[in-house]
Amino acid sequence: MNLIGPKAYINTGRLKQNLWNIRRHVGDRTIMCVVKANGYGHGAIQIAKAISREPGIIFGVFAVEEAVELRENGLENDIFIFSRMQAEFIPKAIELNLILNACAMKDLGALAQYKTEHQSVPKFHIKFDTGMTRLGFDQKDQNEIFSFIKESGLKPQGIYSHFATADEGDLSYAESQLNQFNKILETSKSYEIEFTYIHCSNSGAILNVPEAYFNLIRVGMLLYGVSPSDEVPMDVDVEPVMSFCGPIVNVRKVIAGTQVSYGGVYTTKKDTNIGVIQTGFSDGFPRPWYEKGFVSYKGQHFRIAGRVCMDQLMVDFGDTEPEEGEEVLFFGKKDGNEIPVEMIAKEIASTTYILLTAIHGRTKRVVI
């Protein structure tokens, strides 16, 4: 059965080109490609498989379940888990060769105890909070942390922190965070603790804070061809990997003065063609976009007509008579149509992160 409905077309050619361009920008460094939240809405498995054989690639996920899913689908790259580790994660991490995130003394204690009892321990990175006020050791506890690591014989594979404002125009806070992180690294040297990986850069820092590259960079939104914010210089050439589209399932001619959709907030100004698109907010379409929004069809923009419904939305095509079965573009770049997701996010006071990870429901991801 040829089912119709919304589709997120995933262009793996652009994905690879984005990765290569990012690599040229940051130099010879290991890259952690972040595929958490189902690959930022793109499909974690499809994304990971497309780039798994590229050199020097680690995958970053948030939850253990996401890491297990990658392993079950044949991904053999190193996988780092951002969530707070729990003692029960340790055997699974060893079994599947996963990298854990230690960010509290309890975490180090659990790892040390497991090491004593089993003479083995999974790979792990230690995280310091330098200003995000989320997960991470406090800087004031660094001597206690490093002393415990040294005395317990634990050997963390990496050390890292996370910027809160690297994607903003004012970099003063990010610079303060980087300064704190560098001081922590200096302290670690006095304890003769060596790390295979040191990382602090996210997508914003790749574009905005080159001093923070170290020897591993983490890339999320930029990998998917989307700017992390409108305050950073886009010095890396990237294109959107996802094109979100929906099919035209009905077209009808209506007269001027016809109300369209719930509440009748949209009224046609002239005789026009109203198309019904089989995509709604339950599929991930950003409902607030209807107020100023438009779709792209055959290179032209057409207004969204009225409130977006749960399963459908309407478009005012004017004098154009679209074909049932053809698709309109909501955002992305495909077949001569282009609407930046960044523009929609700005217009509705949202973020690209929210819009991309919201793609769900009946939306089918199609690798092209």
ZIBEL-V100133 format. One line per field, one symbol per residue. phi: phi as a letter, one per 20 degrees, with the letter a starting at -180 (. if undefined). psi: psi as a letter, one per 30 degrees, with the letter a starting at -180 (. if undefined). A space follows every 10 residues. Layout:
# ZIBEL-V100133
phi = ???
psi = ???
This chain:
# ZIBEL-V100133
phi = .efdqfcded efffgffgff fffffenecf deeecfllml neofffffff cfeffmdddd cedggfffff ffdnfdffcd dffgfcgffg ffffgdldde decbggffff ffffffeclb bffbdddded qflcepffgf efffffffff femfcffbbb bcfecfddfe efffffffff ffffffffff eleddfccbb fdgffgedcf fdfldbcdcd gfgencffae ddfeedfccf edcecbeedb cbecegneec mgmlfdcfeb gbeddedebc ffeoffgfff fcebddblnd ecffdnffef dbbdceemef dfefnfddee bobalndbcf ffffgffdlc cffffffefb lefeecfc
psi = kjklakkjkj jfeeeeeeee eeeeefailk kjjjglhhhh ffjeeeeeef gfgkkhkkkk leleeeeeee efggkflkkk kflklleffe eeeeeghlkl jkgleeeeee eeeeeeffgl klklkkkkjg ffhblkkkef geeeeeeeee efgkikelkl lkkfgfglej geeeeeeeee eeeeeeeeef ghkkkekkkf kaeeeeffif fgebgkkkkc eeeggkkflg fkkifkjllk ekjkllkkfk kkkllkgkkk akfhfkkkfl klkkkkkika ffffkjefff eglllkjhgl kkkkjakkle flllkjgbfk jlkkflllke lajkhgkkjk feeeeeegha leeeeeffjb bgkkkjk.
